[in-house]
Amino acid sequence: MMKNVSRLLALTSVAAMALPAVAVADNYLRLSYSMADYDEQDLEFTLAPDPAALFTIDGYDPDKSDYYGLAVGTWLTDHLRAELALDLSQASKEKDSVTFGNFGGVIPADFDAKTSSHLLMVNAFYHFVANRSKGSFDPYVGLGLGAADNEIKGMTISVGPDFATLDDGENTEFAFRAGAGIGFWITDEASVDLSVFYVDAGMVEGGDFAIDGGNQFIPIAETVEVELQSINYSLGVNFSF
């Protein structure tokens, strides 16, 4: 994972240097904190070699994840700006009460997992007000496209004293975001804003084996897939230069 994050950081640095060198104060740096609220979902996986051994995990909720963001951008017109943004996830391991079953029978269980999604996005924003002077409010809408480096770790299913651990997984997915926000210019060069965005970071797929409480190796034919769609609530600070 660290190798992929390093690549994202390198791409951010290169792209930042490639931003157009427009007039002073038309470029900006943005620092942000976001809380991502993920959807509840039902999961399933199939043990090998028996294709009938389908297991379900119903009611899993990845819950919430913190993001810390860095973006560099430029104003293209008085109403339009574009940026390159890197958002790093600080996910924690979540334990959820689920129902676990196969062959039509289900029982209560616990499911532990840690999901994370690091995003490298190209974002574009339209601002309804052209005024960027001190004391101005600044409503806007935005869209973004990019890539998500997704990871899931520590997947454990516990049924009473029995448990099994599923292998970790990591993959890169297409990412999309859309939403709106409102800013306030505290000086002619700095603003703060609040925004709400829908983010679709694709999915993350678990590994192809499990290990039970007796350290028995169990191959998995169809792996767990966790969808990573969320509503992100963000607080940002922008500095023009």
ZIZI-V184961 format. One record per helix or strand. SS is the DSSP state (H for helix, E for strand). FROM is the first residue (numbers start at 0). TO is the last residue. If there is no record, write none. Layout:
ss->{SS & SS}
from->{FROM & FROM}
to->{TO & TO}
This chain:
ss->{H & E & E & E & E & E & E & E & E & E & E & E & E & E & E}
from->{1 & 26 & 39 & 53 & 63 & 79 & 93 & 104 & 136 & 161 & 168 & 189 & 208 & 216 & 224}
to->{17 & 37 & 46 & 60 & 74 & 89 & 101 & 126 & 158 & 165 & 184 & 204 & 211 & 221 & 239}
